[in-house]
Amino acid sequence: MVATVEFVDPSAEVLAEAAAVFALLSSPPRLHIVWVLAQGECDVTGLAERVGGALPAVSQHLAKLKLAGLVRSRREGRRVVYLIDDEDIVATVHVLVGRLAERGGLPAERRRGLGA
């Protein structure tokens, strides 16, 4: 016998919030920043080196991620260190990116279907 799981539709507010988080993470640099921070805290200079972005651009991405509550910062003397503030989002990113990496990414025809 196969057990069936009944899903309850989430509220419109929850769906809107999820869509906003997915939209925020739809930027490859922001997704990369979350991926890097999932491995440990880092300052903006280290993040810029890892993601290959200019310091001002990485700072802007961090500000958006911070505003959304996905990352937070703390001071270490003159240095500002960033870290993940929502482990559930990191778990989601790990599953999705990890699966796509295992498959070698999405074929071009499937990316087009996703709006790429």
Disulfide bonds with the S-S distance in Angstrom:
none
